[in-house]
């Protein structure tokens, strides 16, 4: 039997896919159109307005969490793919694996090294493979 967390993740994936498709938009549009059409029937009353305001507030509230869940999942998958590319690429620095977990000052130190690399590569003559290619990050200080 799947855990509650697994069931929630499956529901979130399904809802994310469903709401992100054209049919999801069309259904939302139909709800709004139905609300507009029923306005005269209810005399454009406060209750009539409250229905759409409450409904859209609830949907927006839930969509914020759905979007965050989807972005977190996508970001984690991309990070893992990038980590695998770094790990499997000859000459790549395994120290770059899992950078997203570092503190800001540690990221700044890496960023400075790569800025220095880019500067050296831009200043190098076009035929200088050592400077323009893949020099060691640690060799730049």
CORGI-V937957 format. One record per residue. N is the residue number from 0. OMEGA is omega in whole degrees, -180 to 180 (* if undefined). NEAR is the number of other ideal C-beta (glycine too) atoms within 10 Angstrom. Layout:
n-><N,N>
omega-><OMEGA,OMEGA>
near-><NEAR,NEAR>
This chain:
n-><0,1,2,3,4,5,6,7,8,9,10,11,12,13,14,15,16,17,18,19,20,21,22,23,24,25,26,27,28,29,30,31,32,33,34,35,36,37,38,39,40,41,42,43,44,45,46,47,48,49,50,51,52,53,54,55,56,57,58,59,60,61,62,63,64,65,66,67,68,69,70,71,72,73,74,75,76,77,78,79,80,81,82,83,84,85,86,87,88,89,90,91,92,93,94,95,96,97,98,99,100,101,102,103,104,105,106,107,108,109,110,111,112,113,114,115,116,117,118,119,120,121,122,123,124,125,126,127,128,129,130,131,132,133,134,135,136,137,138,139,140>
omega-><-178,180,179,179,179,180,179,178,178,178,180,177,-180,-179,179,179,-177,-177,-180,-180,179,180,177,178,-179,179,178,178,178,178,180,178,177,178,-180,-179,-179,179,-180,180,-179,178,-179,-175,176,179,178,178,-180,180,-178,180,180,-180,-179,177,180,-180,179,179,-179,-179,178,-180,178,179,179,178,-179,179,178,-180,-180,180,179,178,179,179,179,178,178,177,179,177,177,-178,-173,-178,179,-180,178,-177,180,176,180,176,173,-180,-176,180,-177,174,-177,-179,177,176,178,179,177,-179,180,178,-179,173,178,177,-179,180,179,-178,180,-178,-177,173,-176,-177,-180,-178,-177,-178,-176,-176,-177,177,-180,179,-178,180,-177,176,*>
near-><4,9,8,7,8,10,11,12,14,11,12,16,14,10,17,19,11,11,18,13,11,7,10,14,11,10,13,13,10,10,14,13,10,10,16,10,9,13,13,9,9,13,9,10,11,10,8,16,13,10,14,16,11,10,13,14,10,10,14,9,10,12,13,10,11,18,13,11,17,17,11,10,14,11,11,11,10,11,15,11,10,15,16,11,10,16,11,8,11,5,8,13,14,10,11,15,15,13,15,12,9,13,8,7,7,11,13,11,11,15,11,12,17,12,11,15,17,10,11,16,14,9,10,15,7,6,7,12,10,9,14,15,10,14,17,10,15,9,10,14,7>
